[in-house]
Amino acid sequence: MVRTFPPDPRFPDDGGAERAVWEALVAALPDGAAVFHGVHLQEGCQEYEIDVLVAWPGVGVAAIEVKGGYVDRVDGAWCQGSGDARHRIDPVVQVQGARHALQALLRERGDLAATARTAHLVAFPHRYVPSTWSTLDLPRDMLVDRGDLETPGEVAARVKRAIERHGQGHHCLDDAGADELAGSLVGGLPGQSEHLARAFEHETRLEQMTRDQSRVLDLLGKAPRLRVVGGAGSGKTYLALEQARRRTRAGERVALLCCSRGLGRYFERITATWPARERPAWVGLFHDLPRAWGATGGRDDDPDYWERDLPLELGRLAGERDHADLFDTVVVDEAQDFGDLWWPSLLRCLRDPEHGGLHVFLDDAQRVFPRDGQAPIDLVPVTLDENLRSTKQIAQVFGALSPDVVKPRGLDGAPVRIVDVPAERAVEAADDAVEALLDEGWEPGQVALLATGRRHPEQVNVVGTSGHDAYWDDFFAGTDVFYGHVLGFKGLERQVVVLAVNGVRDAARVREMLYTGLSRARTLLVVVGDRSWIEEVGGEGVRRRLAKAEVWTAVGAG
């Protein structure tokens, strides 16, 4: 596929001249070629602009000056327009100067493309020029006219002939030279280097905003029971941790619970860094508590054991425990994942089941499991309606799937990227996307690839050989690309998420699954899958937001 920079150019009001040349080249050039629009160059105090630049591996480089409207040559001079609007121009000198400046700048940088064959052309998209016409400074095969545009493939063929017959330089442009040239040119635009810098800025700001959320606990933290409802990225997990910490520091015996292995491991690692007087008495998974108290083991593939037997066993065991082993307060994060049978047993773990502390944090839009339990708290919930963790572009996309209004407070960031492939090719294309991101300069530890359907083979391999704890410890070490599943990544995030939409297990909860997956990215989101299906599931809101996304063509499988 032809690479285009920028992907969606803004053409001047020139009667469609530059756009016509651009579209003719994009339609006819071979895969691997690149077309640039509006290339600005600064050589010393002199400024240049190339309307359209072509980088053609195996051929060379071409700079094209486009002049729309009526163009003529009278007494050796070029002019544009007619009547009182007629004025002198010199497109040949203009494009020659820009081409020389480009070659000089590339030589200064030591780019491979500096020695590639490079030619210049002029294009008059609104003027027919006879095939026999020629001047000493502009041979006919260096000029593109309206007739060339009307003949499919002719503009690209003329560019190729101009490079081969008139190009300056000693070598054909190879793939490495084309890639390096693209990096040099795009680097002058709001490209990846800026995205990386803004990613650091975004990380600093989101940590500050999340800490500011502690004002909720300052106002309500002493209430014995509290239900906090908020969308993805609203700071719920931070508040759950902070509440458990504050209650423990106040002398209470506290349990901090969730039902996701990854989130549970995160809690264990974070609380282990706290002073001993601030560490909760129990931190981890809901199901690990009854097993720590002596519950019998069960099979991983037995849903009755996890959904019914173990929760009921927790209630029985709590009734047999010494009063000192029970808790003054229980804090639950991702509470929407808890089933109806879980809550009565959890209350029995309190020293005072009727009035003991119960603080739950949830997001109903992330009910990705077939459980509809409701926390036994009758108070009006505290609502968090601001997204603090993701860029505005990401928050707007997943916010379109939420039943509640999400107010993005993150910084502006890169557009969401889309790789439109069938679901059965989503994982393969997502792997290619990860490689392309690493080539852009993202660190492996900044990137996570999440699947919505069948788990990624790398996740299956790591868990099978190393176990769940080592698998999650690798994630928190942040040194390698993480391969996970949306169901296991709730409550967690990475700067860059590649979401492989490769099917869903529960069609009834497909919107919740997409919402959860889309909301795991903080700085850059890449969606890989069947775009039409995603938009159909997401509805008009998602379709409208994805209309602003960047269709990513830098991925081989895309």
C-alpha positions in Angstrom: 0.0 0.0 0.0 1.2 3.5 -0.8 2.2 5.5 2.3 0.8 9.0 2.5 2.1 11.8 4.7 0.0 13.3 6.1 -2.7 10.6 5.9 -5.4 13.1 5.2 -3.9 16.2 3.6 -5.5 19.6 3.6 -5.3 20.9 0.1 -5.3 24.6 -0.8 -8.2 26.3 -2.6 -6.6 26.0 -6.1 -9.4 24.5 -8.0 -8.4 21.0 -6.9 -5.1 21.0 -8.7 -2.8 19.6 -5.9 -5.5 17.1 -4.9 -5.8 15.8 -8.5 -2.1 15.1 -8.7 -2.0 13.6 -5.3 -4.9 11.2 -5.9 -3.5 10.2 -9.3 -0.2 9.2 -7.7 -1.7 7.4 -4.7 -3.9 5.4 -7.1 -1.0 4.3 -9.4 2.2 4.1 -7.4 3.2 0.6 -6.2 3.2 -0.7 -2.6 6.0 0.7 -0.6 6.1 4.1 -2.3 5.4 7.2 -0.3 3.7 10.5 -1.3 4.2 13.7 0.8 2.1 16.8 0.6 3.2 20.3 1.5 6.9 19.6 2.4 8.4 22.6 4.1 12.2 23.0 4.0 14.4 25.5 5.8 17.9 25.9 4.4 19.7 28.7 6.3 17.5 31.8 6.0 15.8 30.5 2.8 12.4 28.8 3.0 11.1 26.3 0.4 8.0 24.3 -0.2 7.4 21.2 -2.3 3.8 20.7 -3.2 4.0 17.0 -3.8 7.1 14.8 -3.2 7.3 11.1 -4.3 9.7 8.6 -2.8 9.7 5.5 -5.0 11.9 2.6 -3.9 13.8 1.1 -6.8 13.4 4.3 -8.8 14.2 7.5 -6.9 12.7 10.8 -5.6 10.6 13.4 -7.4 9.6 16.9 -6.4 6.5 18.3 -8.1 5.4 21.9 -8.3 1.7 22.2 -9.0 0.1 25.2 -10.7 -3.7 25.3 -11.1 -5.8 27.5 -13.3 -4.7 28.9 -16.7 -0.9 28.7 -17.1 0.9 30.0 -20.2 4.4 30.8 -21.4 4.8 34.1 -23.3 8.1 35.4 -24.6 10.0 33.0 -22.4 8.2 33.9 -19.2 5.6 31.9 -17.3 2.4 33.5 -16.2 -0.8 32.3 -14.5 -4.3 33.6 -14.8 -5.9 35.9 -17.3 -6.9 39.5 -17.8 -6.3 41.7 -14.8 -5.6 38.6 -12.6 -2.7 37.6 -14.8 0.7 37.5 -13.0 4.2 36.2 -13.5 5.3 32.9 -12.0 8.4 30.7 -12.4 7.5 27.1 -11.4 10.6 25.6 -12.9 13.0 27.8 -10.8 10.7 27.3 -7.8 10.8 23.5 -7.9 14.5 23.4 -8.9 15.4 25.5 -5.8 13.3 23.3 -3.5 14.8 20.1 -5.0 18.4 21.4 -4.5 17.6 22.4 -0.9 16.2 19.0 -0.2 19.3 17.2 -1.5 21.6 19.6 0.4 19.7 19.0 3.7 19.7 15.3 3.2 23.5 15.4 2.7 23.9 17.4 5.9 22.0 14.7 7.8 23.9 11.8 6.1 20.6 10.3 4.9 20.7 7.5 2.4 18.3 9.3 0.1 20.9 12.1 -0.4 22.6 10.1 -3.2 19.4 8.7 -4.7 18.3 9.9 -8.2 16.2 12.9 -7.7 14.2 14.9 -10.3 11.8 17.7 -10.4 8.6 18.1 -12.4 5.9 20.7 -12.8 2.2 19.9 -13.1 -0.6 22.0 -14.8 -3.7 19.9 -13.9 -6.1 22.4 -15.7 -4.1 22.8 -19.0 -3.6 20.5 -22.0 0.0 20.7 -23.3 0.9 19.2 -26.7 3.1 16.1 -26.6 5.6 17.8 -28.9 6.0 20.9 -26.8 9.3 21.4 -25.0 11.7 24.1 -23.7 15.3 24.0 -22.8 14.5 24.3 -19.1 11.5 22.0 -19.1 11.5 19.0 -21.4 8.0 17.6 -22.0 8.6 14.5 -20.0 9.1 16.6 -16.9 5.7 18.2 -17.3 2.3 16.7 -16.2 -0.8 18.1 -17.8 -4.6 17.5 -17.7 -4.3 14.8 -20.4 -1.9 12.9 -18.2 -4.3 13.0 -15.3 -7.1 11.7 -17.5 -5.1 8.7 -18.5 -4.9 6.1 -15.6 -1.4 5.5 -14.4 0.2 8.1 -16.7 1.2 10.6 -14.0 3.1 7.8 -12.2 4.7 6.7 -15.4 5.8 10.3 -16.2 7.3 10.6 -12.8 9.3 7.4 -13.3 10.5 8.6 -16.7 11.6 12.0 -15.4 13.6 10.4 -12.6 15.3 7.8 -14.9 16.1 10.3 -17.7 16.8 13.5 -15.7 17.3 12.6 -12.1 20.5 13.7 -10.4 22.2 11.2 -8.2 24.0 7.9 -8.4 21.7 5.3 -7.0 18.2 4.0 -7.0 16.3 4.7 -3.8 16.1 1.5 -1.8 13.6 0.6 0.9 15.9 1.7 3.8 16.5 5.1 2.1 12.7 5.6 1.6 12.0 4.8 5.2 14.8 7.2 6.4 13.6 9.9 4.1 10.1 9.5 5.5 11.5 9.8 9.0 13.4 12.9 8.2 10.4 14.7 6.5 7.7 13.6 9.0 10.0 14.6 11.8 9.3 18.2 10.8 5.6 17.7 11.3 3.6 16.8 14.4 5.0 13.3 14.2 6.0 10.5 16.6 8.7 12.4 18.4 6.1 15.0 19.5 3.6 12.2 20.4 6.3 10.6 22.7 7.0 14.0 24.3 3.3 14.7 24.8 3.0 11.2 26.3 5.4 12.1 29.1 3.5 15.3 29.6 0.2 13.4 29.8 1.6 10.9 32.3 2.7 13.7 34.6 -0.6 15.5 34.4 -2.8 12.4 34.9 -0.9 11.4 38.1 -1.5 14.9 39.5 -5.2 14.9 38.6 -5.6 11.4 40.0 -4.1 12.4 43.3 -6.5 15.4 43.3 -9.4 12.9 43.4 -8.5 12.2 47.1 -10.7 15.2 47.9 -13.6 12.7 47.5 -12.3 10.8 50.5 -11.6 14.0 52.4 -15.3 14.8 52.2 -16.8 11.3 52.5 -14.0 9.0 53.7 -15.4 8.7 57.3 -18.8 7.4 56.1 -19.0 3.7 57.2 -20.4 2.7 53.9 -19.8 4.2 50.5 -20.5 3.4 46.9 -18.4 5.2 44.3 -19.5 4.9 40.6 -17.3 6.1 37.8 -16.3 5.4 34.3 -13.0 4.0 33.1 -10.1 6.3 34.0 -12.0 8.2 36.6 -9.5 7.3 39.4 -11.6 4.6 41.2 -8.7 2.2 41.7 -6.6 5.0 43.2 -9.4 5.9 45.6 -9.9 2.3 46.6 -6.2 1.9 47.4 -6.2 5.3 49.3 -9.3 4.4 51.3 -7.8 1.1 52.3 -4.6 2.9 53.3 -6.4 5.6 55.3 -8.7 3.1 57.2 -5.7 1.0 58.1 -3.7 4.0 59.3 -6.7 4.9 61.5 -6.3 1.6 63.3 -8.9 -0.6 61.5 -8.4 -4.1 60.2 -9.0 -3.8 56.5 -9.5 -6.2 53.5 -8.8 -4.9 50.0 -10.4 -7.1 47.4 -11.1 -7.6 43.7 -11.7 -10.6 41.5 -9.1 -9.9 38.7 -5.7 -11.6 39.0 -3.9 -8.8 37.4 -5.5 -6.1 39.5 -5.0 -8.3 42.6 -1.3 -8.6 41.9 -1.1 -4.9 41.4 -2.7 -4.3 44.8 -0.2 -6.7 46.4 2.8 -5.0 44.8 1.6 -1.5 45.6 0.7 -2.1 49.3 3.9 -4.0 49.8 5.7 -0.6 49.4 3.7 1.1 52.1 4.8 1.4 55.7 3.7 -1.5 57.8 1.1 0.6 59.8 -0.6 1.4 56.5 -0.8 -2.0 54.9 -4.3 -3.7 54.9 -4.6 -7.0 56.8 -5.7 -8.8 53.6 -5.0 -7.8 50.0 -5.9 -9.8 46.9 -8.6 -11.8 45.2 -12.0 -12.4 46.7 -11.7 -16.2 46.0 -8.3 -16.4 47.7 -9.7 -15.3 51.0 -11.8 -18.4 51.7 -9.0 -20.6 50.4 -6.6 -18.9 52.9 -9.2 -19.7 55.6 -9.3 -23.4 54.7 -11.8 -23.8 51.9 -11.4 -27.0 49.8 -9.8 -26.7 46.4 -11.7 -27.0 43.1 -11.1 -27.2 39.4 -10.4 -24.1 37.3 -12.9 -25.2 34.7 -15.7 -25.7 37.2 -17.9 -22.5 37.2 -20.1 -23.7 40.1 -17.0 -23.9 42.3 -16.1 -20.3 41.6 -19.5 -18.7 41.3 -21.4 -20.7 44.0 -19.5 -23.1 46.2 -16.5 -20.9 47.1 -18.6 -17.8 47.9 -20.9 -19.8 50.2 -17.9 -21.5 51.8 -16.5 -18.0 52.6 -19.7 -17.2 54.6 -19.5 -20.5 56.5 -15.8 -20.1 57.3 -16.3 -16.5 58.4 -18.8 -17.7 61.0 -16.2 -20.0 62.4 -13.2 -17.6 62.5 -12.0 -15.9 65.6 -13.4 -12.4 65.9 -9.9 -11.0 65.7 -9.5 -12.5 62.2 -12.5 -10.6 60.8 -12.4 -7.0 59.4 -13.6 -3.6 60.5 -13.8 -2.5 56.8 -13.9 -4.2 53.4 -12.9 -2.2 50.3 -13.9 -3.7 46.9 -12.6 -2.4 43.6 -14.3 -3.4 40.3 -17.3 -4.3 42.4 -19.5 -4.8 39.3 -17.7 -8.1 38.9 -19.1 -9.5 42.1 -22.1 -11.9 42.0 -25.2 -11.9 44.2 -24.0 -14.8 46.3 -20.7 -13.1 47.1 -22.1 -10.1 49.1 -23.8 -11.9 52.0 -20.7 -13.9 52.6 -18.5 -10.8 52.4 -20.6 -9.1 55.0 -20.1 -12.0 57.4 -16.4 -11.3 57.2 -17.0 -8.0 59.0 -16.8 -7.8 62.8 -20.0 -5.9 62.6 -22.0 -7.2 59.6 -24.8 -4.6 60.1 -22.7 -1.4 60.5 -19.1 -2.4 59.6 -17.3 -0.5 56.9 -18.0 -1.4 53.2 -16.6 0.7 50.5 -17.2 -0.3 46.9 -15.9 1.2 43.6 -17.5 0.1 40.3 -18.3 0.9 36.7 -21.5 -0.7 35.4 -20.3 -0.2 31.8 -17.6 -2.7 32.5 -19.8 -5.7 33.4 -18.0 -8.1 31.1 -18.9 -11.1 33.2 -22.4 -12.7 33.4 -22.9 -11.5 37.0 -25.4 -8.9 38.1 -24.7 -8.7 41.8 -25.5 -5.5 43.7 -23.6 -4.2 46.7 -25.8 -4.0 49.8 -25.5 -0.3 50.2 -28.6 1.8 50.0 -27.0 5.2 50.0 -27.0 7.4 46.9 -23.7 6.7 45.1 -20.9 9.1 44.7 -20.5 9.7 41.0 -17.2 10.3 39.2 -17.9 11.6 35.7 -14.5 12.8 34.6 -11.9 10.7 32.7 -8.5 11.6 34.0 -6.3 8.8 32.6 -6.7 8.9 28.8 -6.2 11.5 26.1 -9.3 13.3 24.9 -9.3 11.3 21.7 -9.3 7.9 23.5 -11.8 9.0 26.1 -14.2 10.2 23.4 -14.2 6.9 21.6 -14.9 4.6 24.5 -17.1 7.2 26.1 -19.5 6.7 23.2 -20.1 3.2 24.6 -21.0 4.3 28.1 -24.6 4.9 29.2 -23.3 7.9 31.2 -21.7 11.1 30.1 -17.9 11.0 30.3 -16.1 14.3 30.5 -12.6 14.0 29.1 -10.0 15.9 31.1 -6.9 14.5 29.6 -4.7 16.3 27.1 -5.1 16.3 23.4 -3.2 13.4 21.9 -2.6 11.4 18.7 -5.7 10.3 16.8 -6.9 6.8 17.5 -5.6 4.5 14.8 -7.6 1.8 13.0 -6.3 -1.2 11.1 -9.4 -2.6 9.3 -9.0 -6.4 8.9 -11.4 -9.3 9.4 -11.7 -10.7 12.9 -9.8 -13.9 12.0 -6.8 -11.8 11.0 -6.9 -9.4 13.9 -4.2 -11.0 16.0 -1.8 -11.3 13.1 -2.4 -7.7 12.1 -2.0 -6.6 15.8 1.4 -8.3 16.0 2.4 -6.2 12.9 1.1 -3.1 14.6 3.2 -3.7 17.7 6.3 -4.1 15.5 5.5 -0.8 13.7 5.0 1.0 17.0 8.4 -0.2 18.3 9.9 1.1 15.0 8.3 4.5 15.7 10.2 4.7 19.0 7.8 3.4 21.6 9.5 1.3 24.3 8.3 -2.3 24.6 7.2 -1.7 28.1 4.8 1.0 27.0 2.8 -1.3 24.8 0.1 -3.9 25.5 -1.7 -6.1 23.0 -5.1 -7.1 24.3 -7.4 -9.6 22.6 -11.2 -9.7 22.9 -11.7 -13.3 21.8 -9.2 -16.2 21.8 -6.1 -15.4 23.9 -2.9 -14.4 22.2 -0.5 -17.4 21.8 2.2 -15.6 23.7 -0.1 -15.1 26.7 -1.0 -18.8 26.7 2.7 -19.7 26.5 3.9 -17.5 29.3 1.1 -18.4 31.7 1.6 -22.1 30.9 5.3 -22.1 31.5 5.7 -19.5 34.3 2.4 -19.3 36.1 0.1 -16.4 36.8 2.3 -14.5 39.3 5.3 -14.4 37.1 3.1 -13.5 34.1 1.8 -10.4 36.0 5.1 -9.6 37.5 6.4 -9.3 33.9 3.7 -6.8 33.2 4.4 -4.6 36.2 8.2 -4.8 35.4 7.3 -2.8 32.3 10.2 -4.0 30.2 8.5 -6.0 27.5 5.4 -5.9 25.3 2.5 -7.3 27.3 0.1 -9.8 25.7 -3.2 -10.1 27.5 -7.0 -10.4 27.3 -9.6 -7.7 28.0 -11.2 -9.8 30.7 -8.0 -10.0 32.7 -6.9 -6.4 32.2 -9.7 -4.6 34.0 -8.5 -1.9 36.3 -5.1 -1.9 34.5 -3.6 0.4 31.8 -0.7 1.0 29.5 0.4 4.1 27.6 -0.2 2.3 24.3 -2.8 -0.4 23.7 -3.3 -2.4 20.5 -6.8 -3.9 20.8 -7.2 -7.0 18.6 -11.0 -7.4 18.1 -10.8 -11.1 17.3 -14.3 -12.0 18.4 -16.1 -12.1 21.8 -17.2 -15.0 24.0 -20.5 -13.5 25.2 -22.4 -11.7 22.5 -24.8 -10.3 25.1 -21.9 -8.2 26.6 -20.1 -7.2 23.5 -20.5 -3.4 24.1 -19.1 -3.8 27.6 -16.2 -5.8 26.3 -15.3 -3.1 23.7 -15.7 -0.4 26.2 -13.3 -2.1 28.6 -10.7 -2.8 25.9 -10.8 0.6 24.4 -10.4 2.3 27.7 -7.2 0.6 28.7 -5.0 3.0 26.7 -3.7 6.2 28.2 -1.8 7.9 25.3 -2.3 6.0 22.0 -5.0 3.5 21.0 -4.8 1.2 18.0 -7.9 -0.7 17.1 -7.4 -3.8 14.9 -10.4 -5.6 13.5 -13.5 -5.4 11.3 -14.3 -1.7 11.4 -17.8 -2.1 10.0 -18.7 -4.6 12.8 -17.2 -2.5 15.5 -19.2 0.5 14.3 -22.3 -1.6 14.1 -21.9 -2.8 17.6 -20.9 0.6 18.9 -23.7 2.5 17.2 -23.8 6.0 15.9 -21.6 7.5 18.7 -18.7 5.2 18.0 -19.1 5.6 14.3 -19.0 9.3 14.6 -15.8 9.2 16.8 -14.0 6.7 14.6 -14.7 8.9 11.6 -11.9 11.1 13.1 -9.5 8.1 13.5 -6.4 7.6 11.4 -6.7 4.6 9.1 -3.3 3.2 9.7 -1.5 2.0 6.5 1.9 1.6 8.1 1.2 -2.0 9.1 1.9 -4.8 6.7 -1.2 -6.9 7.6 -3.4 -3.8 7.4 
